[in-house]
Structure formats: structure tokens, C-alpha cells
Amino acid sequence: MSVSRFWRKQVNRYNLIGTHCSECDEYYYPPRNMCPTCRRDGKLESYKFKGDGEVVTYTIIYTAAEGFEHQTPYALAIVKLDEGPRLTSQIVAEPEEMKIGMRVKPVFRKLGEGSARGMIYYGTKFIPA
Amino acid sequence: MSVGIVSYGAYIPRYRIKVEDIARVWGDDADILMAGLMVNEKSVPDLDEDTATIAVEAARSAIIRSDIDAQRIGAVYTGSESHPYAVKPTSTIVAEAVGATPVMTAADFEFACKAGTAAIQACMGLVGSGMIDLGLAIGADVSQGAPGDALEYTAAAGGVAYVIGNKESELAAIIEDTYSFTTDIPDFWRREGMPYPEHGGRFTGEPGYFKHVTSAANGLMEKIDTKPSDYDYAVFHQPNGKFPTRVAKMLGFSKEQIKTGLVVPRLGNTYSGSCMMGIAATLDMAQPGDRIFATAFGSGAGGDAFSITVTDRIEEIRNGAPGVEDLLKDPIYMDYAMYAKHKGKIKLG
């Protein structure tokens, strides 16, 4: 990921900042520029998610992508935030701790790094609540 | 105008390695080491944790504990000797992650193990002069010890954050005064680009730790006309269990006074977080009106002494975030091989 591309969405990754449509009361993460339901009638506002949620489903990664090879086995899950949106995130937990429906809360972790000389990407992961 | 602690928060990674597991690898006698160092195990960061993530978690805990509006924070200072970047501040990452940006000042501090208390003093000055409303001072480290070096038995990971303010009704503890004693002494250092620090062995003891801690502590007590028996608790920098225990005795503090804040046997030395962790553990237990005496030490070298009085407000905020004892509970133990992987000690081809 390029430095500028990461930086553009940095605050959203650090603090789970998405959007809320005050017209239809729908929440979005990542943030949207337009409400897909209300279209031009939508009224989007910035919204900071509380971060509490539950695991909808998960997988344990044994063969990881480049940069994550030494973290295996690790859990990757779809997390449903209490306000509604779902997002994919690494769960910081032992594989045997993982359960569908388990409650999770956010933590601030390293998401990756460009290289030994590159920038470090920080953001949100989840741990069992 | 009174200045003091509005809130505090600590963070300790979940992993631990026992001294006996390190000693087995290097052929050392674990019993002698544990008795000599008074350290049984130490914390180890996760693969995706570093000083910045630890500082953020500690800072968020401090903000949550007292339900602080982060926009009131006018300064963020992070003290560490293991900042993830050589050039690029950790404090901007923390400030963004706690929502304190953009109208604020920030900088990283480095003074071996007392960079965090130096940050507290800077914040005391800024809030005391009315230049800012609240200051966030953090001490956090993922400290390094070379494989086989004596430091490897104690170099741990953790962080503590203090929100410093000047509104008396908000203060959970008043910092009555602070006093520092600083000289230039090469007892411990790490050169640019080097992965592990060097130290002067026993040279770090008498001319380093003991001289600076006793000078700072005695200097403060003289300045404000107090004596050890005036305090309910005392905390001294804890590179191991032996040094703070001995310096407490030298200064006239009892074992009972330092017991609550002496977290090093189960945690190791969290460097910039060390003394601040002891103060946090003490605030977790202290009652309104209790007095705490604390002295941090940083190699290089200097001692920062503080005289603190706990207020009624402590009861309202104490349970707002996990205490140090909560963070020490339920560790996951790892062997030396996993520890070496977590600490990046295995060089990949």
C-alpha cells in the first residue's frame, strides 16, 4: 500500500470512524460519500463507532500473504459492529479461543509495514471482550 | 494553582517469559538470578505490538478512566527509548489515535528509563502556567536486551499514561512538587542504528542509580520539608526488585511502603513505564488523603522525584479502567524460541 493511500484513510483505521445517514439511520464503515439507500436525499455525518461487536464468521490462516507469514496461525474474522456495519479484521486471539458469536472489542495494533525501511501501518484489530 | 493527575491508564502485553526459561538457554542458574534480581518473569510484546501501540492503549485507558474530552488535551509527550521510528514522532500517532489532534503540541522524549516522568514534568509546567488545559504524558517501552546479556532477564514491555491538569476539582492526585537531579554519566547507552544497548555493568549501580535516586529523593524532601514517615507509599524506579528495595532502605522508607508499587517481580523492567507503573499500581489501591513519594531514574543519568497526595476524586475514577493488577492477571507464557520470534531476535535469511 502506498504511503499516501494509507494516510488518506488513517483516521478511519485508527478510530473506526465511518458515516451515519441521519435520514435512514443507517451506519457505514468504511465511510461512504453517499447513502446507497437514500441517494441524494441522504444526510451523511461522520460517526465514531464504539468498536464493540461480535464475530459473524472467521477462518484460521495457516498460509498467509506476504508480510504475514510469521504470524500464522492467526484468526481473520468478519466482525459485526453493534451499530450494524460488518468489517474484516484480524482477531488477536489463540485459534482455540475463536467462536462464532463471540463478543469482541477494538485494540490498536500494527497492521503491517512497508519494509524494514518503509512506514509502519497502524490501525484497529479486535480482541475477545 | 495546584497541578496533578486527572487520570491515569496502564497497558501490559499479555505474554510473559519466565526467568528460568531464559536461564536454561544461556546455562545460568535461575534460582540465583531470581533471588539476586527479585524478578521471576517479564512481559513480552505481541508480534504486532510496539511502543506506539502500547502508548495508545495506555493513553486510551487514561482517557476512558476519567471520561476526558480528548480535545482538551493541549500537549502529548511520549517518553521511550524504543520509539518505532528514529525520525517521526510516536506522539503524533498517539494524539491522532486518542482524538486529541490537531490544535495541540507534541514531541517524543528520550531519557532511558525516566523519559516518561520528564514528560510529566513538562506537562506540569504547561498546565501550571495555564498555557494548556490538559497534558498527556506517557512512558512506554518495548525494551531491548541482547541475547545472553544480563538485561535480557528484565527488559520488558509496557506503558503508562497520565493526564495532567490544573483544575482542583478534577485532580485525583495533587503533585505537590517535583525535584530533579541530573549529571552526565555513561552508565548505559545505545548508539544510532544499534539493536541492543550497552551498559557499564556494576557501574550502573552506585554512581548511576543510587546516587541519582537518593539525591533527587533527599533533595525533594529537603525542599518541601517532609520525611519518609510522612508518606503512606513509596515508588522507586524498578530495573529489578533489588535496587528499589535497597534504595528505599537507604532513604529510610520501609518495605511496607514500597510493597504496593513494586510490580517488577511479575512484570520486569518496563523502562520509561517502570516508575510510572508503580505509581499507577499504588493509585489503584490508595485512599483519599494518602501520600505517595516517587522517584524515577534514567541512565545517562537523572532522577525525578515527586510528592503526591491522593484526593477524594480517586474513588470516582478508580474503576473506570483496568488496574495494573488486572493487567498482570491471566498471562500467556511462552518459551525462549517464541520469545525470540516476538522480539525479532531471529535473523531471517
Interface residues (C-beta under 8 A of the other chain):
Chain A: Q10 V11 Y14 N15 K48 H70 Q71 V92 E94 V107 F108 R109 K110 L111 I120 Y122 K125
Chain B: D46 L47 D48 E49 D50 A52 T53 V56 E57 R60 P84 Y85 I93 E96 A97 G99 I332 K341
